[in-house]
Amino acid sequence: VSYVAVIFTSQLASTDGYDLAADRMEELAAAQPGYRGIESARDASGFGITVSYWDSGEAAAAWKQVAEHRAAQARGRAEWYAGYTVRIATVTREYGSAAPPG
Amino acid sequence: VSYVAVIFTSQLASTDGYDLAADRMEELAAAQPGYRGIESARDASGFGITVSYWDSGEAAAAWKQVAEHRAAQARGRAEWYAGYTVRIATVTREYGSAAPPG
């Protein structure tokens, strides 16, 4: 296998409008070229991990530049996130009992 | 940057003894050679993402083989997880407002 995972970890500071925007971003991501899937979990403390999967680094980079996504990123930095980290990674191997994306 | 992320996604079927074992595995992982960090989030539905970070694929592979970890993996497959996926990935780029591991 070889595809790209974007690992986004964040700590929420505010939840105002966040769930609605997060749902919209998942919907928008799914409409982009090279999209393979997205998985997200957030615990009760507001710490969350979202991993989106892409055919290539180019596809992941293009998603970052989508105008509506850029607006959400800006609002996230200004309002929602106390801290966040984005990691771009190449998946080289996978196994398990659940079906992989794509 | 170049280091390895092990992305573990799972859906819990049972939580009996799970939290205790998960805490112990985080403690044990942190004592392994090449360990860089671990992050975990699980939502109210029991879907969780844990990402552990390692200096190399060899370090990640060695952690998978640690006896106490293998016992926990076996119990997970038999009891805790309705489904799970493990992805091994090489992190090539990172940015954000929070400090990276390692």
N, CA and C atoms of all chains as a GROMACS GRO file, in nm:
protein
  612
    1VAL      N    1   0.085  -0.120   0.000
    1VAL     CA    2   0.000   0.000   0.000
    1VAL      C    3   0.087   0.124   0.000
    2SER      N    4   0.039   0.230  -0.054
    2SER     CA    5   0.102   0.360  -0.036
    2SER      C    6  -0.002   0.468  -0.061
    3TYR      N    7  -0.036   0.536   0.046
    3TYR     CA    8  -0.127   0.651   0.035
    3TYR      C    9  -0.090   0.744   0.150
    4VAL      N   10  -0.158   0.857   0.154
    4VAL     CA   11  -0.117   0.961   0.249
    4VAL      C   12  -0.221   0.975   0.360
    5ALA      N   13  -0.173   0.986   0.483
    5ALA     CA   14  -0.259   1.014   0.598
    5ALA      C   15  -0.223   1.151   0.653
    6VAL      N   16  -0.323   1.232   0.675
    6VAL     CA   17  -0.303   1.361   0.742
    6VAL      C   18  -0.358   1.346   0.883
    7ILE      N   19  -0.267   1.349   0.980
    7ILE     CA   20  -0.303   1.329   1.120
    7ILE      C   21  -0.317   1.466   1.186
    8PHE      N   22  -0.437   1.498   1.226
    8PHE     CA   23  -0.466   1.629   1.285
    8PHE      C   24  -0.507   1.608   1.430
    9THR      N   25  -0.427   1.658   1.522
    9THR     CA   26  -0.460   1.648   1.664
    9THR      C   27  -0.491   1.787   1.716
   10SER      N   28  -0.592   1.799   1.801
   10SER     CA   29  -0.629   1.932   1.849
   10SER      C   30  -0.692   1.924   1.987
   11GLN      N   31  -0.675   2.033   2.058
   11GLN     CA   32  -0.743   2.052   2.186
   11GLN      C   33  -0.842   2.167   2.168
   12LEU      N   34  -0.968   2.140   2.190
   12LEU     CA   35  -1.068   2.245   2.174
   12LEU      C   36  -1.067   2.341   2.292
   13ALA      N   37  -1.075   2.471   2.259
   13ALA     CA   38  -1.092   2.574   2.362
   13ALA      C   39  -1.235   2.622   2.364
   14SER      N   40  -1.299   2.619   2.248
   14SER     CA   41  -1.439   2.661   2.234
   14SER      C   42  -1.509   2.562   2.142
   15THR      N   43  -1.636   2.538   2.169
   15THR     CA   44  -1.711   2.445   2.083
   15THR      C   45  -1.820   2.518   2.006
   16ASP      N   46  -1.822   2.650   2.015
   16ASP     CA   47  -1.928   2.728   1.951
   16ASP      C   48  -1.924   2.713   1.798
   17GLY      N   49  -2.023   2.646   1.744
   17GLY     CA   50  -2.029   2.627   1.599
   17GLY      C   51  -1.936   2.520   1.548
   18TYR      N   52  -1.863   2.456   1.636
   18TYR     CA   53  -1.759   2.363   1.592
   18TYR      C   54  -1.815   2.236   1.526
   19ASP      N   55  -1.912   2.173   1.589
   19ASP     CA   56  -1.964   2.045   1.536
   19ASP      C   57  -2.022   2.062   1.396
   20LEU      N   58  -2.094   2.172   1.378
   20LEU     CA   59  -2.154   2.200   1.248
   20LEU      C   60  -2.045   2.217   1.142
   21ALA      N   61  -1.943   2.293   1.176
   21ALA     CA   62  -1.833   2.316   1.082
   21ALA      C   63  -1.755   2.188   1.056
   22ALA      N   64  -1.735   2.107   1.159
   22ALA     CA   65  -1.660   1.982   1.142
   22ALA      C   66  -1.736   1.887   1.049
   23ASP      N   67  -1.867   1.879   1.066
   23ASP     CA   68  -1.947   1.795   0.978
   23ASP      C   69  -1.939   1.845   0.834
   24ARG      N   70  -1.946   1.976   0.817
   24ARG     CA   71  -1.938   2.034   0.682
   24ARG      C   72  -1.802   2.006   0.619
   25MET      N   73  -1.696   2.015   0.699
   25MET     CA   74  -1.562   1.989   0.644
   25MET      C   75  -1.547   1.842   0.603
   26GLU      N   76  -1.607   1.750   0.679
   26GLU     CA   77  -1.601   1.608   0.639
   26GLU      C   78  -1.673   1.587   0.506
   27GLU      N   79  -1.787   1.655   0.491
   27GLU     CA   80  -1.865   1.646   0.367
   27GLU      C   81  -1.787   1.704   0.249
   28LEU      N   82  -1.725   1.819   0.274
   28LEU     CA   83  -1.648   1.887   0.168
   28LEU      C   84  -1.524   1.806   0.130
   29ALA      N   85  -1.455   1.753   0.230
   29ALA     CA   86  -1.335   1.671   0.204
   29ALA      C   87  -1.372   1.553   0.114
   30ALA      N   88  -1.485   1.491   0.144
   30ALA     CA   89  -1.526   1.371   0.069
   30ALA      C   90  -1.551   1.400  -0.078
   31ALA      N   91  -1.572   1.528  -0.112
   31ALA     CA   92  -1.599   1.566  -0.250
   31ALA      C   93  -1.471   1.602  -0.327
   32GLN      N   94  -1.354   1.597  -0.260
   32GLN     CA   95  -1.230   1.639  -0.325
   32GLN      C   96  -1.166   1.524  -0.403
   33PRO      N   97  -1.092   1.558  -0.510
   33PRO     CA   98  -1.018   1.455  -0.583
   33PRO      C   99  -0.914   1.388  -0.492
   34GLY      N  100  -0.904   1.257  -0.503
   34GLY     CA  101  -0.802   1.185  -0.428
   34GLY      C  102  -0.838   1.152  -0.286
   35TYR      N  103  -0.961   1.186  -0.246
   35TYR     CA  104  -1.008   1.155  -0.110
   35TYR      C  105  -1.029   1.004  -0.093
   36ARG      N  106  -0.984   0.950   0.020
   36ARG     CA  107  -1.002   0.807   0.047
   36ARG      C  108  -1.087   0.778   0.169
   37GLY      N  109  -1.092   0.874   0.262
   37GLY     CA  110  -1.170   0.849   0.383
   37GLY      C  111  -1.128   0.942   0.495
   38ILE      N  112  -1.204   0.943   0.601
   38ILE     CA  113  -1.172   1.027   0.717
   38ILE      C  114  -1.222   0.956   0.842
   39GLU      N  115  -1.145   0.967   0.950
   39GLU     CA  116  -1.184   0.908   1.077
   39GLU      C  117  -1.156   1.010   1.186
   40SER      N  118  -1.243   1.016   1.285
   40SER     CA  119  -1.231   1.121   1.386
   40SER      C  120  -1.280   1.071   1.520
   41ALA      N  121  -1.210   1.108   1.626
   41ALA     CA  122  -1.254   1.077   1.761
   41ALA      C  123  -1.216   1.194   1.852
   42ARG      N  124  -1.307   1.231   1.939
   42ARG     CA  125  -1.277   1.338   2.036
   42ARG      C  126  -1.325   1.293   2.171
   43ASP      N  127  -1.241   1.309   2.273
   43ASP     CA  128  -1.283   1.264   2.405
   43ASP      C  129  -1.351   1.377   2.482
   44ALA      N  130  -1.398   1.345   2.601
   44ALA     CA  131  -1.478   1.439   2.679
   44ALA      C  132  -1.399   1.563   2.720
   45SER      N  133  -1.266   1.554   2.723
   45SER     CA  134  -1.183   1.668   2.760
   45SER      C  135  -1.166   1.767   2.645
   46GLY      N  136  -1.214   1.728   2.524
   46GLY     CA  137  -1.198   1.817   2.410
   46GLY      C  138  -1.074   1.788   2.326
   47PHE      N  139  -1.000   1.683   2.362
   47PHE     CA  140  -0.885   1.644   2.280
   47PHE      C  141  -0.934   1.552   2.169
   48GLY      N  142  -0.894   1.582   2.046
   48GLY     CA  143  -0.942   1.505   1.933
   48GLY      C  144  -0.832   1.470   1.834
   49ILE      N  145  -0.853   1.361   1.763
   49ILE     CA  146  -0.765   1.319   1.654
   49ILE      C  147  -0.853   1.294   1.532
   50THR      N  148  -0.819   1.359   1.423
   50THR     CA  149  -0.885   1.333   1.295
   50THR      C  150  -0.778   1.290   1.197
   51VAL      N  151  -0.800   1.179   1.129
   51VAL     CA  152  -0.707   1.134   1.026
   51VAL      C  153  -0.783   1.130   0.894
   52SER      N  154  -0.734   1.206   0.795
   52SER     CA  155  -0.792   1.196   0.661
   52SER      C  156  -0.692   1.125   0.571
   53TYR      N  157  -0.746   1.051   0.473
   53TYR     CA  158  -0.663   0.966   0.387
   53TYR      C  159  -0.678   1.012   0.243
   54TRP      N  160  -0.564   1.018   0.172
   54TRP     CA  161  -0.559   1.075   0.038
   54TRP      C  162  -0.474   0.988  -0.053
   55ASP      N  163  -0.506   0.992  -0.182
   55ASP     CA  164  -0.429   0.914  -0.279
   55ASP      C  165  -0.283   0.957  -0.288
   56SER      N  166  -0.258   1.086  -0.261
   56SER     CA  167  -0.123   1.142  -0.280
   56SER      C  168  -0.104   1.265  -0.194
   57GLY      N  169   0.020   1.306  -0.178
   57GLY     CA  170   0.050   1.430  -0.108
   57GLY      C  171  -0.010   1.551  -0.180
   58GLU      N  172  -0.015   1.543  -0.312
   58GLU     CA  173  -0.073   1.653  -0.391
   58GLU      C  174  -0.222   1.669  -0.358
   59ALA      N  175  -0.292   1.556  -0.349
   59ALA     CA  176  -0.435   1.562  -0.317
   59ALA      C  177  -0.455   1.620  -0.177
   60ALA      N  178  -0.373   1.579  -0.082
   60ALA     CA  179  -0.384   1.632   0.055
   60ALA      C  180  -0.354   1.782   0.057
   61ALA      N  181  -0.253   1.824  -0.018
   61ALA     CA  182  -0.215   1.966  -0.023
   61ALA      C  183  -0.325   2.050  -0.089
   62ALA      N  184  -0.390   1.994  -0.191
   62ALA     CA  185  -0.497   2.066  -0.259
   62ALA      C  186  -0.616   2.087  -0.165
   63TRP      N  187  -0.647   1.987  -0.085
   63TRP     CA  188  -0.756   1.999   0.013
   63TRP      C  189  -0.728   2.111   0.113
   64LYS      N  190  -0.605   2.122   0.156
   64LYS     CA  191  -0.568   2.230   0.249
   64LYS      C  192  -0.598   2.368   0.192
   65GLN      N  193  -0.594   2.381   0.058
   65GLN     CA  194  -0.609   2.512  -0.007
   65GLN      C  195  -0.752   2.545  -0.048
   66VAL      N  196  -0.844   2.451  -0.032
   66VAL     CA  197  -0.984   2.479  -0.070
   66VAL      C  198  -1.036   2.597   0.013
   67ALA      N  199  -1.097   2.694  -0.056
   67ALA     CA  200  -1.131   2.822   0.008
   67ALA      C  201  -1.215   2.805   0.136
   68GLU      N  202  -1.318   2.724   0.127
   68GLU     CA  203  -1.406   2.708   0.245
   68GLU      C  204  -1.330   2.637   0.359
   69HIS      N  205  -1.238   2.550   0.322
   69HIS     CA  206  -1.155   2.484   0.423
   69HIS      C  207  -1.057   2.583   0.485
   70ARG      N  208  -1.002   2.671   0.404
   70ARG     CA  209  -0.910   2.774   0.457
   70ARG      C  210  -0.982   2.864   0.557
   71ALA      N  211  -1.106   2.897   0.526
   71ALA     CA  212  -1.184   2.982   0.618
   71ALA      C  213  -1.206   2.910   0.751
   72ALA      N  214  -1.233   2.778   0.743
   72ALA     CA  215  -1.252   2.700   0.866
   72ALA      C  216  -1.121   2.688   0.944
   73GLN      N  217  -1.010   2.671   0.873
   73GLN     CA  218  -0.880   2.666   0.940
   73GLN      C  219  -0.854   2.796   1.017
   74ALA      N  220  -0.886   2.909   0.953
   74ALA     CA  221  -0.862   3.039   1.016
   74ALA      C  222  -0.949   3.055   1.142
   75ARG      N  223  -1.074   3.013   1.130
   75ARG     CA  224  -1.162   3.022   1.247
   75ARG      C  225  -1.113   2.928   1.358
   76GLY      N  226  -1.063   2.811   1.318
   76GLY     CA  227  -1.009   2.717   1.415
   76GLY      C  228  -0.892   2.777   1.493
   77ARG      N  229  -0.800   2.838   1.420
   77ARG     CA  230  -0.684   2.899   1.486
   77ARG      C  231  -0.726   3.012   1.578
   78ALA      N  232  -0.825   3.090   1.534
   78ALA     CA  233  -0.866   3.209   1.609
   78ALA      C  234  -0.956   3.176   1.727
   79GLU      N  235  -1.033   3.068   1.715
   79GLU     CA  236  -1.144   3.052   1.808
   79GLU      C  237  -1.153   2.912   1.871
   80TRP      N  238  -1.146   2.806   1.789
   80TRP     CA  239  -1.179   2.674   1.840
   80TRP      C  240  -1.064   2.604   1.912
   81TYR      N  241  -0.943   2.620   1.859
   81TYR     CA  242  -0.832   2.536   1.907
   81TYR      C  243  -0.743   2.606   2.009
   82ALA      N  244  -0.723   2.541   2.122
   82ALA     CA  245  -0.621   2.587   2.217
   82ALA      C  246  -0.483   2.549   2.164
   83GLY      N  247  -0.476   2.442   2.086
   83GLY     CA  248  -0.351   2.398   2.024
   83GLY      C  249  -0.382   2.289   1.924
   84TYR      N  250  -0.298   2.279   1.823
   84TYR     CA  251  -0.319   2.174   1.722
   84TYR      C  252  -0.187   2.140   1.655
   85THR      N  253  -0.181   2.020   1.600
   85THR     CA  254  -0.066   1.977   1.521
   85THR      C  255  -0.116   1.902   1.398
   86VAL      N  256  -0.055   1.928   1.285
   86VAL     CA  257  -0.085   1.856   1.162
   86VAL      C  258   0.040   1.779   1.122
   87ARG      N  259   0.022   1.650   1.095
   87ARG     CA  260   0.133   1.568   1.046
   87ARG      C  261   0.094   1.503   0.915
   88ILE      N  262   0.181   1.514   0.815
   88ILE     CA  263   0.159   1.451   0.686
   88ILE      C  264   0.244   1.325   0.684
   89ALA      N  265   0.182   1.212   0.655
   89ALA     CA  266   0.253   1.084   0.663
   89ALA      C  267   0.217   0.994   0.546
   90THR      N  268   0.311   0.912   0.507
   90THR     CA  269   0.288   0.814   0.400
   90THR      C  270   0.264   0.678   0.464
   91VAL      N  271   0.147   0.621   0.438
   91VAL     CA  272   0.113   0.490   0.493
   91VAL      C  273   0.180   0.383   0.409
   92THR      N  274   0.258   0.299   0.474
   92THR     CA  275   0.333   0.197   0.400
   92THR      C  276   0.281   0.056   0.427
   93ARG      N  277   0.201   0.042   0.533
   93ARG     CA  278   0.154  -0.091   0.568
   93ARG      C  279   0.027  -0.078   0.651
   94GLU      N  280  -0.063  -0.174   0.634
   94GLU     CA  281  -0.183  -0.172   0.717
   94GLU      C  282  -0.234  -0.314   0.736
   95TYR      N  283  -0.298  -0.336   0.848
   95TYR     CA  284  -0.358  -0.466   0.874
   95TYR      C  285  -0.464  -0.447   0.982
   96GLY      N  286  -0.543  -0.548   1.003
   96GLY     CA  287  -0.645  -0.539   1.105
   96GLY      C  288  -0.770  -0.612   1.064
   97SER      N  289  -0.874  -0.592   1.143
   97SER     CA  290  -0.998  -0.666   1.121
   97SER      C  291  -1.102  -0.581   1.050
   98ALA      N  292  -1.076  -0.450   1.038
   98ALA     CA  293  -1.173  -0.361   0.973
   98ALA      C  294  -1.122  -0.327   0.834
   99ALA      N  295  -1.213  -0.300   0.742
   99ALA     CA  296  -1.176  -0.269   0.605
   99ALA      C  297  -1.101  -0.136   0.598
  100PRO      N  298  -0.992  -0.129   0.523
  100PRO     CA  299  -0.921  -0.002   0.503
  100PRO      C  300  -1.000   0.089   0.410
  101PRO      N  301  -0.967   0.219   0.410
  101PRO     CA  302  -1.041   0.311   0.324
  101PRO      C  303  -0.994   0.296   0.179
  102GLY      N  304  -1.075   0.342   0.088
  102GLY     CA  305  -1.034   0.360  -0.052
  102GLY      C  306  -1.036   0.233  -0.136
  103VAL      N  307   1.166   1.645   0.877
  103VAL     CA  308   1.137   1.545   0.979
  103VAL      C  309   1.121   1.410   0.914
  104SER      N  310   1.152   1.306   0.986
  104SER     CA  311   1.117   1.172   0.943
  104SER      C  312   1.112   1.080   1.065
  105TYR      N  313   0.994   1.037   1.097
  105TYR     CA  314   0.976   0.940   1.204
  105TYR      C  315   0.851   0.861   1.171
  106VAL      N  316   0.821   0.763   1.253
  106VAL     CA  317   0.713   0.670   1.220
  106VAL      C  318   0.593   0.693   1.312
  107ALA      N  319   0.475   0.693   1.252
  107ALA     CA  320   0.349   0.700   1.328
  107ALA      C  321   0.274   0.569   1.309
  108VAL      N  322   0.231   0.511   1.418
  108VAL     CA  323   0.144   0.393   1.411
  108VAL      C  324   0.003   0.440   1.446
  109ILE      N  325  -0.085   0.436   1.346
  109ILE     CA  326  -0.222   0.485   1.362
  109ILE      C  327  -0.312   0.364   1.390
  110PHE      N  328  -0.366   0.362   1.510
  110PHE     CA  329  -0.449   0.249   1.552
  110PHE      C  330  -0.591   0.299   1.573
  111THR      N  331  -0.685   0.252   1.491
  111THR     CA  332  -0.826   0.289   1.506
  111THR      C  333  -0.903   0.167   1.552
  112SER      N  334  -0.997   0.188   1.643
  112SER     CA  335  -1.071   0.073   1.695
  112SER      C  336  -1.210   0.113   1.741
  113GLN      N  337  -1.296   0.017   1.733
  113GLN     CA  338  -1.431   0.030   1.788
  113GLN      C  339  -1.442  -0.067   1.905
  114LEU      N  340  -1.470  -0.015   2.024
  114LEU     CA  341  -1.481  -0.102   2.141
  114LEU      C  342  -1.613  -0.177   2.140
  115ALA      N  343  -1.606  -0.306   2.172
  115ALA     CA  344  -1.725  -0.388   2.191
  115ALA      C  345  -1.749  -0.409   2.341
  116SER      N  346  -1.639  -0.413   2.416
  116SER     CA  347  -1.646  -0.431   2.561
  116SER      C  348  -1.544  -0.338   2.626
  117THR      N  349  -1.576  -0.286   2.743
  117THR     CA  350  -1.483  -0.198   2.811
  117THR      C  351  -1.428  -0.260   2.939
  118ASP      N  352  -1.462  -0.388   2.961
  118ASP     CA  353  -1.423  -0.453   3.085
  118ASP      C  354  -1.271  -0.465   3.096
  119GLY      N  355  -1.212  -0.390   3.188
  119GLY     CA  356  -1.068  -0.393   3.208
  119GLY      C  357  -0.990  -0.314   3.105
  120TYR      N  358  -1.061  -0.250   3.013
  120TYR     CA  359  -0.992  -0.185   2.902
  120TYR      C  360  -0.909  -0.064   2.944
  121ASP      N  361  -0.969   0.026   3.022
  121ASP     CA  362  -0.898   0.149   3.058
  121ASP      C  363  -0.769   0.120   3.134
  122LEU      N  364  -0.777   0.025   3.223
  122LEU     CA  365  -0.659  -0.013   3.302
  122LEU      C  366  -0.550  -0.065   3.209
  123ALA      N  367  -0.588  -0.153   3.117
  123ALA     CA  368  -0.490  -0.210   3.024
  123ALA      C  369  -0.435  -0.103   2.932
  124ALA      N  370  -0.521  -0.010   2.886
  124ALA     CA  371  -0.476   0.095   2.795
  124ALA      C  372  -0.373   0.185   2.864
  125ASP      N  373  -0.400   0.219   2.990
  125ASP     CA  374  -0.305   0.301   3.065
  125ASP      C  375  -0.172   0.228   3.082
  126ARG      N  376  -0.181   0.100   3.112
  126ARG     CA  377  -0.058   0.020   3.129
  126ARG      C  378   0.021   0.013   2.998
  127MET      N  379  -0.048  -0.003   2.884
  127MET     CA  380   0.021  -0.009   2.756
  127MET      C  381   0.090   0.124   2.724
  128GLU      N  382   0.026   0.235   2.758
  128GLU     CA  383   0.090   0.366   2.735
  128GLU      C  384   0.218   0.379   2.817
  129GLU      N  385   0.210   0.330   2.941
  129GLU     CA  386   0.326   0.334   3.030
  129GLU      C  387   0.438   0.245   2.977
  130LEU      N  388   0.400   0.127   2.931
  130LEU     CA  389   0.497   0.031   2.880
  130LEU      C  390   0.560   0.080   2.748
  131ALA      N  391   0.476   0.136   2.662
  131ALA     CA  392   0.528   0.190   2.535
  131ALA      C  393   0.634   0.297   2.561
  132ALA      N  394   0.606   0.382   2.660
  132ALA     CA  395   0.696   0.494   2.689
  132ALA      C  396   0.834   0.447   2.736
  133ALA      N  397   0.842   0.322   2.779
  133ALA     CA  398   0.969   0.267   2.828
  133ALA      C  399   1.048   0.197   2.718
  134GLN      N  400   0.994   0.192   2.595
  134GLN     CA  401   1.061   0.119   2.487
  134GLN      C  402   1.164   0.207   2.414
  135PRO      N  403   1.268   0.144   2.359
  135PRO     CA  404   1.365   0.218   2.277
  135PRO      C  405   1.296   0.280   2.155
  136GLY      N  406   1.332   0.404   2.125
  136GLY     CA  407   1.280   0.468   2.005
  136GLY      C  408   1.142   0.529   2.020
  137TYR      N  409   1.087   0.523   2.142
  137TYR     CA  410   0.955   0.584   2.167
  137TYR      C  411   0.963   0.736   2.161
  138ARG      N  412   0.866   0.800   2.096
  138ARG     CA  413   0.862   0.945   2.086
  138ARG      C  414   0.739   1.008   2.150
  139GLY      N  415   0.632   0.930   2.162
  139GLY     CA  416   0.510   0.987   2.219
  139GLY      C  417   0.388   0.907   2.180
  140ILE      N  418   0.278   0.937   2.245
  140ILE     CA  419   0.153   0.869   2.212
  140ILE      C  420   0.038   0.967   2.235
  141GLU      N  421  -0.063   0.959   2.151
  141GLU     CA  422  -0.181   1.043   2.164
  141GLU      C  423  -0.302   0.956   2.141
  142SER      N  424  -0.409   0.980   2.214
  142SER     CA  425  -0.524   0.893   2.208
  142SER      C  426  -0.652   0.972   2.234
  143ALA      N  427  -0.756   0.941   2.159
  143ALA     CA  428  -0.888   1.000   2.182
  143ALA      C  429  -0.992   0.894   2.152
  144ARG      N  430  -1.094   0.888   2.237
  144ARG     CA  431  -1.203   0.794   2.213
  144ARG      C  432  -1.334   0.868   2.240
  145ASP      N  433  -1.428   0.854   2.147
  145ASP     CA  434  -1.554   0.926   2.166
  145ASP      C  435  -1.655   0.840   2.242
  146ALA      N  436  -1.770   0.899   2.269
  146ALA     CA  437  -1.869   0.835   2.354
  146ALA      C  438  -1.925   0.706   2.293
  147SER      N  439  -1.914   0.692   2.160
  147SER     CA  440  -1.965   0.572   2.093
  147SER      C  441  -1.868   0.454   2.103
  148GLY      N  442  -1.747   0.481   2.159
  148GLY     CA  443  -1.647   0.375   2.171
  148GLY      C  444  -1.551   0.367   2.055
  149PHE      N  445  -1.561   0.462   1.960
  149PHE     CA  446  -1.464   0.466   1.851
  149PHE      C  447  -1.343   0.546   1.897
  150GLY      N  448  -1.224   0.490   1.877
  150GLY     CA  449  -1.103   0.555   1.925
  150GLY      C  450  -0.991   0.554   1.823
  151ILE      N  451  -0.905   0.654   1.833
  151ILE     CA  452  -0.784   0.661   1.752
  151ILE      C  453  -0.668   0.681   1.848
  152THR      N  454  -0.568   0.594   1.838
  152THR     CA  455  -0.444   0.611   1.913
  152THR      C  456  -0.331   0.618   1.812
  153VAL      N  457  -0.246   0.720   1.825
  153VAL     CA  458  -0.130   0.730   1.738
  153VAL      C  459  -0.006   0.727   1.826
  154SER      N  460   0.082   0.630   1.802
  154SER     CA  461   0.209   0.628   1.873
  154SER      C  462   0.320   0.664   1.774
  155TYR      N  463   0.422   0.730   1.826
  155TYR     CA  464   0.529   0.784   1.742
  155TYR      C  465   0.662   0.719   1.781
  156TRP      N  466   0.738   0.683   1.678
  156TRP     CA  467   0.862   0.606   1.697
  156TRP      C  468   0.973   0.661   1.609
  157ASP      N  469   1.097   0.642   1.656
  157ASP     CA  470   1.212   0.689   1.579
  157ASP      C  471   1.225   0.619   1.445
  158SER      N  472   1.178   0.494   1.438
  158SER     CA  473   1.200   0.413   1.317
  158SER      C  474   1.094   0.304   1.309
  159GLY      N  475   1.084   0.244   1.193
  159GLY     CA  476   0.995   0.130   1.175
  159GLY      C  477   1.038   0.012   1.260
  160GLU      N  478   1.168  -0.002   1.279
  160GLU     CA  479   1.221  -0.110   1.363
  160GLU      C  480   1.175  -0.094   1.508
  161ALA      N  481   1.179   0.030   1.556
  161ALA     CA  482   1.134   0.054   1.694
  161ALA      C  483   0.985   0.023   1.709
  162ALA      N  484   0.906   0.064   1.609
  162ALA     CA  485   0.762   0.036   1.613
  162ALA      C  486   0.736  -0.115   1.608
  163ALA      N  487   0.812  -0.184   1.524
  163ALA     CA  488   0.794  -0.330   1.510
  163ALA      C  489   0.834  -0.402   1.638
  164ALA      N  490   0.938  -0.353   1.705
  164ALA     CA  491   0.983  -0.415   1.830
  164ALA      C  492   0.877  -0.400   1.939
  165TRP      N  493   0.814  -0.284   1.943
  165TRP     CA  494   0.707  -0.261   2.041
  165TRP      C  495   0.591  -0.359   2.020
  166LYS      N  496   0.559  -0.386   1.895
  166LYS     CA  497   0.451  -0.481   1.865
  166LYS      C  498   0.480  -0.620   1.922
  167GLN      N  499   0.608  -0.654   1.937
  167GLN     CA  500   0.648  -0.788   1.980
  167GLN      C  501   0.670  -0.801   2.130
  168VAL      N  502   0.663  -0.692   2.205
  168VAL     CA  503   0.684  -0.700   2.350
  168VAL      C  504   0.578  -0.792   2.411
  169ALA      N  505   0.621  -0.887   2.495
  169ALA     CA  506   0.533  -0.995   2.540
  169ALA      C  507   0.405  -0.943   2.606
  170GLU      N  508   0.420  -0.848   2.698
  170GLU     CA  509   0.300  -0.798   2.766
  170GLU      C  510   0.207  -0.726   2.669
  171HIS      N  511   0.266  -0.664   2.568
  171HIS     CA  512   0.186  -0.597   2.465
  171HIS      C  513   0.115  -0.700   2.377
  172ARG      N  514   0.184  -0.808   2.346
  172ARG     CA  515   0.122  -0.915   2.266
  172ARG      C  516   0.002  -0.976   2.339
  173ALA      N  517   0.016  -0.990   2.470
  173ALA     CA  518  -0.096  -1.044   2.550
  173ALA      C  519  -0.216  -0.948   2.544
  174ALA      N  520  -0.187  -0.818   2.550
  174ALA     CA  521  -0.295  -0.718   2.543
  174ALA      C  522  -0.359  -0.719   2.404
  175GLN      N  523  -0.277  -0.732   2.300
  175GLN     CA  524  -0.331  -0.740   2.164
  175GLN      C  525  -0.427  -0.858   2.150
  176ALA      N  526  -0.386  -0.973   2.207
  176ALA     CA  527  -0.469  -1.093   2.196
  176ALA      C  528  -0.601  -1.074   2.270
  177ARG      N  529  -0.594  -1.012   2.389
  177ARG     CA  530  -0.718  -0.987   2.462
  177ARG      C  531  -0.806  -0.887   2.387
  178GLY      N  532  -0.742  -0.789   2.324
  178GLY     CA  533  -0.817  -0.692   2.244
  178GLY      C  534  -0.894  -0.758   2.132
  179ARG      N  535  -0.825  -0.845   2.058
  179ARG     CA  536  -0.890  -0.914   1.946
  179ARG      C  537  -1.004  -1.002   1.996
  180ALA      N  538  -0.983  -1.067   2.110
  180ALA     CA  539  -1.082  -1.164   2.160
  180ALA      C  540  -1.198  -1.096   2.230
  181GLU      N  541  -1.174  -0.981   2.290
  181GLU     CA  542  -1.271  -0.928   2.386
  181GLU      C  543  -1.309  -0.781   2.365
  182TRP      N  544  -1.208  -0.694   2.352
  182TRP     CA  545  -1.239  -0.550   2.354
  182TRP      C  546  -1.287  -0.492   2.222
  183TYR      N  547  -1.227  -0.538   2.111
  183TYR     CA  548  -1.250  -0.468   1.985
  183TYR      C  549  -1.353  -0.537   1.897
  184ALA      N  550  -1.453  -0.458   1.854
  184ALA     CA  551  -1.546  -0.506   1.751
  184ALA      C  552  -1.475  -0.503   1.616
  185GLY      N  553  -1.380  -0.412   1.601
  185GLY     CA  554  -1.301  -0.400   1.478
  185GLY      C  555  -1.184  -0.307   1.501
  186TYR      N  556  -1.076  -0.326   1.428
  186TYR     CA  557  -0.962  -0.236   1.444
  186TYR      C  558  -0.879  -0.238   1.316
  187THR      N  559  -0.804  -0.132   1.297
  187THR     CA  560  -0.708  -0.122   1.186
  187THR      C  561  -0.580  -0.060   1.239
  188VAL      N  562  -0.468  -0.114   1.196
  188VAL     CA  563  -0.337  -0.058   1.228
  188VAL      C  564  -0.273  -0.012   1.097
  189ARG      N  565  -0.226   0.111   1.097
  189ARG     CA  566  -0.154   0.163   0.981
  189ARG      C  567  -0.016   0.213   1.025
  190ILE      N  568   0.085   0.171   0.951
  190ILE     CA  569   0.221   0.216   0.978
  190ILE      C  570   0.254   0.322   0.875
  191ALA      N  571   0.297   0.439   0.922
  191ALA     CA  572   0.318   0.552   0.830
  191ALA      C  573   0.446   0.626   0.865
  192THR      N  574   0.507   0.684   0.763
  192THR     CA  575   0.626   0.766   0.782
  192THR      C  576   0.586   0.913   0.776
  193VAL      N  577   0.612   0.984   0.886
  193VAL     CA  578   0.577   1.126   0.893
  193VAL      C  579   0.685   1.205   0.819
  194THR      N  580   0.642   1.284   0.721
  194THR     CA  581   0.738   1.359   0.638
  194THR      C  582   0.733   1.509   0.663
  195ARG      N  583   0.624   1.554   0.728
  195ARG     CA  584   0.610   1.697   0.749
  195ARG      C  585   0.515   1.720   0.865
  196GLU      N  586   0.540   1.825   0.942
  196GLU     CA  587   0.449   1.857   1.051
  196GLU      C  588   0.451   2.006   1.076
  197TYR      N  589   0.338   2.058   1.122
  197TYR     CA  590   0.330   2.200   1.158
  197TYR      C  591   0.213   2.216   1.252
  198GLY      N  592   0.204   2.333   1.313
  198GLY     CA  593   0.093   2.359   1.403
  198GLY      C  594   0.137   2.445   1.517
  199SER      N  595   0.046   2.457   1.614
  199SER     CA  596   0.072   2.547   1.726
  199SER      C  597   0.118   2.472   1.851
  200ALA      N  598   0.107   2.338   1.847
  200ALA     CA  599   0.146   2.258   1.963
  200ALA      C  600   0.282   2.193   1.936
  201ALA      N  601   0.356   2.168   2.041
  201ALA     CA  602   0.489   2.110   2.026
  201ALA      C  603   0.480   1.966   1.974
  202PRO      N  604   0.562   1.929   1.876
  202PRO     CA  605   0.565   1.790   1.829
  202PRO      C  606   0.632   1.700   1.932
  203PRO      N  607   0.611   1.570   1.921
  203PRO     CA  608   0.672   1.477   2.016
  203PRO      C  609   0.820   1.460   1.987
  204GLY      N  610   0.894   1.412   2.087
  204GLY     CA  611   1.031   1.368   2.064
  204GLY      C  612   1.134   1.478   2.070
   0.00000   0.00000   0.00000
